[in-house]
Amino acid sequence: MLPLSKIRMVRPLLAGAILASILLCASSAVAQSATPASPQPESVQRFIGMFSDPDVQRFLQQQSEAAKAVTEPPVATPNAEPSFSEFAMRFRVHASGLLGAIQSFPSEMMRGAAILDQDVQANGGTRPIFLVAAFVAVGLAAQWLFWWISAGWRSWMARAPYATVLERVTALTARLLWAACYVLSFGLGSIGFFLLFQWPPVIREIVVGYLFAIVVFRLASALFDVFLAPRAEEGGGFRVVPITSDTAGHWAKRLGYLVGWYAFGWVSIRLLGTLGFSVPARQLAAYSLGLVLLFIGIEAVWRRPSQLAAGQASRIGLRTRNWLWTVYFVAVWLLWVVGAMRLFWIAVVCAALPGAIALTKASVNNILRSSTDEEDGHKKGTVVSVIVERGIRAALIVGAIILLADALDIRLTQMTMQDSPLLRLVRGLLSAGIILLVVDLAWSVVKVLIDRKLGDTEAVLEVGSERERRRTRLRTLLPILRNFLMILFSAVAIMMALSSLGVEIGPLIAGAGVVGVAIGFGAQTVVKDVISGMFYLLDDAFRVGEYIQSGSYKGTVESFSLRSIKLRHQRGAVYIVPFSELGAVQNMSRDWAIEKMTITITYDSDIEKARKIIKKIGLELFEDPEFKPTTIEPLKMQGIDSLGDSGLLLRMKVMTLPGQQFTLKRRALRMIHEAFNENGIKLAVPTVQVSGGRDDAIAAAAQQTLAAHNAATAAGPA
């Protein structure tokens, strides 16, 4: 059987339908008791002859014009600005029509009841209320049958996981499909089964209309149950809107009532037109039914669960907001009643649009959230989330703009010479809003793609690998591409917005070209910097993180703008060099680097032994886990480079990845020094050798002179 809560949710709508049917039945009984007698032929001829009287014809024409003025108030011509006097005239006509409808409503009810009674009698006296109740019961039976058949489906939905985005989307899609089938089974069992039989036209329209209203109410309740999931914490599924269970249950019930009552009222007003009620009478009934919507809205605001902390200040703030919402609802209802539809739609859009955008953003983020997107406390946007969130936001705003344009009688795609300046400005602003939304959506998608790609390049890969070179190139080019696209999108959006405002952008573009040429001549150095930088990037001369040297400037590339490059020297200094001053660039961070070393040994050293020692050290370093990933060719001796003054000059070389040769060089020289000492190979040092003549007397005299000089030096301070 159906849950008791769902049967209770149908009671208000059924009660309204029963009340309307009772009124129709009562009015039909009154119409039966007051059926006029058939006119005599002579009276008919006399009545027809009255139309030839000029006074009668003039009277009928005046009455026809008055009735037309009441039922169809004058509408301002398109593109015209309504004045206060015109609005006052409309209000008087509207108010007089409503007052007349109050007086004529009983007679119109009797006339409608008579029309309904004819179809009731043709149907054997069966009242529409009994037909509605009977086919609602058939629909509930069909719905129970679907509930029983879909037991496996419901069991799977109850166990469905919601950990990942795919699981949440899959489960929500399954729940939405089940809810649609659940309501469809009720619709087929009630409306579909009813249409299998032949019925009088008025009865068919009444029964189908109220059955349709019940279907709309149940469909809205099912959708709110899926998205708000009041029983989510009890295993009832995933809540799309991130709110508490009490809040979800409160709004799911009230929103269902609002939609159900609106559907019931819409069907009732259409049926009044079928029964021959005048436009003012239908408006009077609509305003009366709107009071129920007003009451539901005010009750929902005042009884909504509060998330504020307990305290006097919080309670005062909550009551203030409740009163503001109450005043707003009453003001909107009064605007509708007095016929100020332009102000009505402006007030509705201004209040509903921000809430709808915020609700959409929170819901999309809740559905598409992922633990992998949280890094360092900042949420990373995905392309799907941006497209969905910004797309829905753009659709909501565009829909609001189109609704306001229709309410204000503004044609967004038409502009005439008779348009007033204010009307042109409003049309341009609405069109510019749509353009900016589309450009914002495109820019958001492009920005997220570039940012995600930049995020992927933050991981350090194997030094010198092709993937590492590609990563550094992307980190170099993507920021420039992002800035360029931002400027391009901004320029396009501004130009299109100005065009929608009626500004001729052709002269602006031509003027911008002339100004650009003038600026180019006046700032040739800047233009030269920009163009030089463009060609440096096209030639892939350097990338972020590479060590380059150009003239007296050298350092690691940190970043660059459109006209300059920032180099960080190994001692910490920063060079900001314009591209035009770089000239030839020496890039020391590409592919590989060869480091050459020299060492001098004495002439009496064993050269072959020294060569073997150096080769052994080179192989050890090549197999060392610290240097193996960065060493391309091991250290080896190339031979004797030259015969020096103090010894033999030996040359060695090693090939490594760029920037890794210095560490290996220091380790290799230390190991060579230790190995030469252990194996008796002496490193040559500069020496001075003094040789004398054959005369020993001269040497002795020199010795005495040196000794006397040393003695005098020692006695000097004394």
Secondary structure, 3 states (H helix, E strand, C coil): CCCHHHHHHHHHHHHHHHHHHHHHHHHHHHHHHCCCCCCCHHHHHHHHHHHHCHHHHHHHHHHHHHHHHHHCCCCCCCCCCCCHHHHHHHHHHHHHHHHHHHHHHHHHHHHHHHHHHHHHHHCCCCCHHHHHHHHHHHHHHHHHHHHHHCHHHHHHHHHCCCCCHHHHHHHHHHHHHHHHHHHHHHHHHHHHHHCCCCCCHHHHHHHHHHHHHHHHHHHHHHHHHHHHCCCHHHCCCCCCCCCCHHHHHHHHHHHHHHHHHHHHHHHHHHHHHHCCCCHHHHHHHHHHHHHHHHHHHHHHHHCCCCCCCCCHHHHHHHHHHHHHHHHHHHHHHHHHHHCCHHHHHHHHHHHHHHHHHHHHHHHHHHHHCCHHHEECCEECCCHHHHHHHHHHHHHHHHHHHHHHHHHCCCCCCCCCCCCCHHHHHHHHHHHHHHHHHHHHHHHHHHHHHHHHHHHHCCCCCCCCCHHHHHHHHHHHHHHHHHHHHHHHHHHHHHHHHHHHCCCCHHHHHHHHHHHHHHHHHHCHHHHHHHHHHHHHHHCCCCCCCCEEEECCEEEEEEEECCCEEEEECCCCCEEEEEHHHCCCCEECCCCCEEEEEEEEECCCCCHHHHHHHHHHHHHHHHHCCCCHHHEEEEEEEEEEEEECCCCEEEEEEEEECCCCHHHHHHHHHHHHHHHHHHCCCCECCCCCCCCCCCCHHHHHHHHHHHHHHHHHHHHCCC
